[in-house]
Amino acid sequence: MMTKNKMFLMILVSTIATINVGCEKSPEVASLKCADLDKITNPVQKAELLKTCPRSGAAFKPSDKKSW
């Protein structure tokens, strides 16, 4: 039979493991290049950034339709 100390330790370890499951993933931070899209004057650089940052800029551009 399990003693109270072993039961407490098992609950404590499982609680800590459950809390720390998602701690390694950090939220994505917006790229500085995408944030500075309006400040770039070079049309070639701006075209490249528009490919990687389609929702940046003044006009709304919907993303491609997905067929899940």
mmCIF file of the C-alpha atoms, coordinates in Angstrom:
data_MODEL
# 
_entry.id   MODEL 
# 
loop_
_atom_site.group_PDB 
_atom_site.id 
_atom_site.type_symbol 
_atom_site.label_atom_id 
_atom_site.label_alt_id 
_atom_site.label_comp_id 
_atom_site.label_asym_id 
_atom_site.label_entity_id 
_atom_site.label_seq_id 
_atom_site.pdbx_PDB_ins_code 
_atom_site.Cartn_x 
_atom_site.Cartn_y 
_atom_site.Cartn_z 
_atom_site.occupancy 
_atom_site.B_iso_or_equiv 
_atom_site.pdbx_formal_charge 
_atom_site.auth_seq_id 
_atom_site.auth_comp_id 
_atom_site.auth_asym_id 
_atom_site.auth_atom_id 
_atom_site.pdbx_PDB_model_num 
ATOM 1  C CA . MET A 1 1  ? 0.000  0.000  0.000   1.00 0.00 ? 1  MET A CA 1 
ATOM 2  C CA . MET A 1 2  ? 1.194  3.500  -0.842  1.00 0.00 ? 2  MET A CA 1 
ATOM 3  C CA . THR A 1 3  ? 2.091  5.801  2.021   1.00 0.00 ? 3  THR A CA 1 
ATOM 4  C CA . LYS A 1 4  ? 0.888  9.371  2.236   1.00 0.00 ? 4  LYS A CA 1 
ATOM 5  C CA . ASN A 1 5  ? 4.364  10.730 1.451   1.00 0.00 ? 5  ASN A CA 1 
ATOM 6  C CA . LYS A 1 6  ? 4.661  8.655  -1.734  1.00 0.00 ? 6  LYS A CA 1 
ATOM 7  C CA . MET A 1 7  ? 1.160  9.651  -2.831  1.00 0.00 ? 7  MET A CA 1 
ATOM 8  C CA . PHE A 1 8  ? 1.894  13.335 -2.178  1.00 0.00 ? 8  PHE A CA 1 
ATOM 9  C CA . LEU A 1 9  ? 5.189  13.103 -4.076  1.00 0.00 ? 9  LEU A CA 1 
ATOM 10 C CA . MET A 1 10 ? 3.505  11.393 -7.031  1.00 0.00 ? 10 MET A CA 1 
ATOM 11 C CA . ILE A 1 11 ? 0.771  14.053 -7.185  1.00 0.00 ? 11 ILE A CA 1 
ATOM 12 C CA . LEU A 1 12 ? 3.346  16.839 -6.889  1.00 0.00 ? 12 LEU A CA 1 
ATOM 13 C CA . VAL A 1 13 ? 5.539  15.457 -9.677  1.00 0.00 ? 13 VAL A CA 1 
ATOM 14 C CA . SER A 1 14 ? 2.596  14.900 -12.013 1.00 0.00 ? 14 SER A CA 1 
ATOM 15 C CA . THR A 1 15 ? 1.276  18.411 -11.332 1.00 0.00 ? 15 THR A CA 1 
ATOM 16 C CA . ILE A 1 16 ? 4.647  20.000 -12.091 1.00 0.00 ? 16 ILE A CA 1 
ATOM 17 C CA . ALA A 1 17 ? 4.994  17.901 -15.245 1.00 0.00 ? 17 ALA A CA 1 
ATOM 18 C CA . THR A 1 18 ? 1.523  18.960 -16.403 1.00 0.00 ? 18 THR A CA 1 
ATOM 19 C CA . ILE A 1 19 ? 2.243  22.641 -15.819 1.00 0.00 ? 19 ILE A CA 1 
ATOM 20 C CA . ASN A 1 20 ? 5.589  22.526 -17.643 1.00 0.00 ? 20 ASN A CA 1 
ATOM 21 C CA . VAL A 1 21 ? 4.362  20.718 -20.755 1.00 0.00 ? 21 VAL A CA 1 
ATOM 22 C CA . GLY A 1 22 ? 3.904  23.870 -22.854 1.00 0.00 ? 22 GLY A CA 1 
ATOM 23 C CA . CYS A 1 23 ? 6.662  26.001 -21.377 1.00 0.00 ? 23 CYS A CA 1 
ATOM 24 C CA . GLU A 1 24 ? 9.260  25.325 -24.066 1.00 0.00 ? 24 GLU A CA 1 
ATOM 25 C CA . LYS A 1 25 ? 7.263  26.919 -26.864 1.00 0.00 ? 25 LYS A CA 1 
ATOM 26 C CA . SER A 1 26 ? 7.481  30.698 -26.907 1.00 0.00 ? 26 SER A CA 1 
ATOM 27 C CA . PRO A 1 27 ? 4.940  32.769 -28.796 1.00 0.00 ? 27 PRO A CA 1 
ATOM 28 C CA . GLU A 1 28 ? 6.000  33.921 -32.237 1.00 0.00 ? 28 GLU A CA 1 
ATOM 29 C CA . VAL A 1 29 ? 7.202  37.494 -32.365 1.00 0.00 ? 29 VAL A CA 1 
ATOM 30 C CA . ALA A 1 30 ? 6.452  39.596 -35.423 1.00 0.00 ? 30 ALA A CA 1 
ATOM 31 C CA . SER A 1 31 ? 9.440  39.913 -37.697 1.00 0.00 ? 31 SER A CA 1 
ATOM 32 C CA . LEU A 1 32 ? 11.079 43.293 -37.710 1.00 0.00 ? 32 LEU A CA 1 
ATOM 33 C CA . LYS A 1 33 ? 11.151 43.172 -41.483 1.00 0.00 ? 33 LYS A CA 1 
ATOM 34 C CA . CYS A 1 34 ? 7.385  42.716 -41.638 1.00 0.00 ? 34 CYS A CA 1 
ATOM 35 C CA . ALA A 1 35 ? 6.858  45.506 -39.132 1.00 0.00 ? 35 ALA A CA 1 
ATOM 36 C CA . ASP A 1 36 ? 9.031  47.858 -41.205 1.00 0.00 ? 36 ASP A CA 1 
ATOM 37 C CA . LEU A 1 37 ? 7.318  47.079 -44.515 1.00 0.00 ? 37 LEU A CA 1 
ATOM 38 C CA . ASP A 1 38 ? 5.865  50.568 -44.895 1.00 0.00 ? 38 ASP A CA 1 
ATOM 39 C CA . LYS A 1 39 ? 9.277  52.184 -44.330 1.00 0.00 ? 39 LYS A CA 1 
ATOM 40 C CA . ILE A 1 40 ? 11.093 50.238 -47.091 1.00 0.00 ? 40 ILE A CA 1 
ATOM 41 C CA . THR A 1 41 ? 11.524 52.222 -50.309 1.00 0.00 ? 41 THR A CA 1 
ATOM 42 C CA . ASN A 1 42 ? 13.308 49.604 -52.438 1.00 0.00 ? 42 ASN A CA 1 
ATOM 43 C CA . PRO A 1 43 ? 10.596 47.978 -54.622 1.00 0.00 ? 43 PRO A CA 1 
ATOM 44 C CA . VAL A 1 44 ? 12.487 44.665 -54.900 1.00 0.00 ? 44 VAL A CA 1 
ATOM 45 C CA . GLN A 1 45 ? 12.800 44.287 -51.127 1.00 0.00 ? 45 GLN A CA 1 
ATOM 46 C CA . LYS A 1 46 ? 9.194  45.359 -50.679 1.00 0.00 ? 46 LYS A CA 1 
ATOM 47 C CA . ALA A 1 47 ? 7.989  42.717 -53.180 1.00 0.00 ? 47 ALA A CA 1 
ATOM 48 C CA . GLU A 1 48 ? 9.967  40.010 -51.348 1.00 0.00 ? 48 GLU A CA 1 
ATOM 49 C CA . LEU A 1 49 ? 8.507  41.050 -48.002 1.00 0.00 ? 49 LEU A CA 1 
ATOM 50 C CA . LEU A 1 50 ? 4.977  41.096 -49.411 1.00 0.00 ? 50 LEU A CA 1 
ATOM 51 C CA . LYS A 1 51 ? 5.426  37.420 -50.291 1.00 0.00 ? 51 LYS A CA 1 
ATOM 52 C CA . THR A 1 52 ? 6.389  36.524 -46.720 1.00 0.00 ? 52 THR A CA 1 
ATOM 53 C CA . CYS A 1 53 ? 4.148  39.083 -44.992 1.00 0.00 ? 53 CYS A CA 1 
ATOM 54 C CA . PRO A 1 54 ? 0.937  39.040 -47.036 1.00 0.00 ? 54 PRO A CA 1 
ATOM 55 C CA . ARG A 1 55 ? -1.220 40.719 -44.366 1.00 0.00 ? 55 ARG A CA 1 
ATOM 56 C CA . SER A 1 56 ? 1.116  43.647 -43.785 1.00 0.00 ? 56 SER A CA 1 
ATOM 57 C CA . GLY A 1 57 ? 0.458  47.092 -45.141 1.00 0.00 ? 57 GLY A CA 1 
ATOM 58 C CA . ALA A 1 58 ? -2.574 49.304 -45.384 1.00 0.00 ? 58 ALA A CA 1 
ATOM 59 C CA . ALA A 1 59 ? -4.810 47.079 -47.539 1.00 0.00 ? 59 ALA A CA 1 
ATOM 60 C CA . PHE A 1 60 ? -6.338 43.840 -46.276 1.00 0.00 ? 60 PHE A CA 1 
ATOM 61 C CA . LYS A 1 61 ? -5.339 40.799 -48.308 1.00 0.00 ? 61 LYS A CA 1 
ATOM 62 C CA . PRO A 1 62 ? -7.195 37.594 -47.409 1.00 0.00 ? 62 PRO A CA 1 
ATOM 63 C CA . SER A 1 63 ? -5.189 34.412 -47.150 1.00 0.00 ? 63 SER A CA 1 
ATOM 64 C CA . ASP A 1 64 ? -5.580 31.532 -49.594 1.00 0.00 ? 64 ASP A CA 1 
ATOM 65 C CA . LYS A 1 65 ? -8.634 29.314 -49.131 1.00 0.00 ? 65 LYS A CA 1 
ATOM 66 C CA . LYS A 1 66 ? -7.919 26.058 -47.360 1.00 0.00 ? 66 LYS A CA 1 
ATOM 67 C CA . SER A 1 67 ? -9.555 22.756 -48.073 1.00 0.00 ? 67 SER A CA 1 
ATOM 68 C CA . TRP A 1 68 ? -9.219 20.887 -44.823 1.00 0.00 ? 68 TRP A CA 1 
# 
